[in-house]
Amino acid sequence: MRSGNLKFSALILYLFALFGGIHSAPGQTALGIMTTNNLSILYWSLPSNANGVLQSSPSLISPNWTDATDAVPYNYGSGAAVQVTDGAQARYFRLWLVRPSAEGMAYIPAGSFTIGDTLDGLANATPTNVYVSAFFMDRNLVTSNLWSTVYNFATNSGYSFTNAGAGKADTHPVQMVDWYDCVKWCNARSQWMGRQPVYFTDPALTQIFTNGETNVTVYAKWTNNGFRLPTEAEWEKAARGGLSEQRFPWGPTISWSQANYFGDSLAVDTNGFAYDLSTAYGVDPAFSYGPGTFTSPVASFPANDYGLFDMAGDVTEFCWDWFNVPPYPAGSPYLGGNDPRGPATGAYRIIRGGDWEGRADSARCAFRIALFPTDSDNYSGFRCVRAPVFFVE
């Protein structure tokens, strides 16, 4: 950025305001600006257990934050510094401070991506460009053990659930929960961990959602720092792991070494899928034991490039959005825009990601299906997301 740029100077004030004007101190962040060789350099030092993500936006009035991938590292002793050059175009910057989450969550960076695809003729996922703000997401599906821990806290704190949840073992994903159960559980997890619940039952956002399903309208306070379900756009961005134009979170084909799903390959079935490399027809033999719910322990397969496990197969995952198809209603992520959260009303809630009894096509990143929010089954579960913050936690 050119020396003396007014917006760059404003940037420093903006960043210091966000961080409360902090100065160098043990465990804190030092942030500043220096001029050298006719260049303005933004510099900082971070605690040893934190990482910084530099983002920029052309405006603070309607910010569209994206990672500053054009930032050039600058040698600055033991700290960190970048030089950002973009000619006469001035930008605002902010620094996200990200610690490895003690809650078992991964950081998903802000940015645009293409939601949907046309690889296999999917009719309800017309590709379009959508922007998603940064967020944290559970690395793993919510396990039976975690569900039970929070469930016990919740039921001792005035919550009620329609379904108690089930799991093949402690390390397997919870299932037999409906959408309302998941949303209430997110609120309970927030309170259990000292965070602000996201879901309410009144438009004024004063009544925390803790009970009921019938005739309940759920409202979200998106600025709260508690746990919630991902939007459909957030889920697909996270599932793709930074890759584009791929069927699966890792590439163009799928096998039993990558996910737990129902094998139906072209090699064993003339109506099967050429991109399915499983070696037999049926459920994954590695997990087809015990009662007829053939989930796998979470993290049984490699993570995607965002560090997320089981974004394809095992159990499908509830999302926030109401299901929608073309012609897409207002709010649909398939109309593009920034942080879409789905239409205002609907009959079904989105579930994503495929499951242990679903074929390879349903495990694709772009595949969309839905359930009534009151439905529960042995192939549907969920994971949580939450908003990041501007300070080291």
Phi, psi and omega in degrees: 000140184294141179299139177084002180297128185294321179294325179293322176295318178298326178305314183297318177297319180297314180296318180295326177295318180298320183267011176071023179065032185289156178236177183302128176198156181305129177077003180250180183252130172260132185224137180195185180225142175221159179242129178210139180052039179064024177238144172266127184241125173272130182226159178200164168230146186239155169303155187297337183255026181228156174238153177247141176240112181275129179233156180226158177212144178285349185207151172261347180288311174231075188294142174231084188285130174227153179297136183278078184288347179268006179290128182262123179303142182232130182293116183221067176056229183268357180267205179227144179208154175224151172249124180247120181239128176212038178066223184275352183282113180272151180221159170265153181228154169218157181242112173280132176255123189234117171265149170305123192288129174291349181267008179073036183244155178250149178274126177253115188289154176292156175151173178266151175207168177266113176274143181082173173198171178241020186298322187229029174073025179293120191274341186250017181228059181299122185297139174205164181269131181222143179258134179233130176290162180295151177201166171260146176225143174306130176297326182243156167303151175297122183277164176300323180293313179295318177305311184297321180299310181288323179302316180295318175300315185296312183291340173272000183238022174096000178277153169225148183232148175286324181236140180278348182083154180217158177202143182293329176198170184304323185269000176273158179293145173292147172214186187060044173230147177260178184299317180296320176302316182296318182293315177297320180297322176302316178298317180296320178298320178301311181292322178300326182256014175074028179252172182273121177301149184261332191254136184226167181247011178222150182299336180282353177060050178243337184256105182296135181285112181230342187214152170087165175218313185295128178059029177258128171256129183259130177245147181246135171259096192292340182277349179288155188263013181277184182275148180206173173282150176289150166290165179299319180295318177299316182300312184291322176301315180295318182298323183288342174060028181091352178276161177226154176056040175237148178291320190238167182300346183241345183161203191272344183234168181223147178213172179288355173273356184241338184196160177260107183209176181273114183289133177205071185274157177297336181291334182243353183211123182295343176258011182280191187250132180294332181273001176265119183255018176296159190257002179203168178267125176132189180292159180299118183298339180293340185234008183270066179223161179073204180297167189284039170238103193258051174290167177241154175302143179300151179063030175283347184232164181299149178282161173280185187288351172266001180084021181259135180259149171059039173282358172224128177083184183074278170223149173291162188235124176295140172243171180289321195295148163288143179293143180210151180226167177299144355288126189294134177282166177305139181096344181296137176296342181278005169260002180080200178098190182254127175047055178293145183236019176086170180293163185288332182220169177174182179254330185235153172257146181294137163235148187223157164103353181075176185202180186295335178251009177263147180284176186300326182297326182283348178271358181292148181303325186268354185290136184235135175211174187210161174226154166301140181296346178265000181274143171226151180202177185269015176233009182238132177220213182189170167219163185256158168232167169206160181286145171283175181229168183270010182222162179283128182270000000 
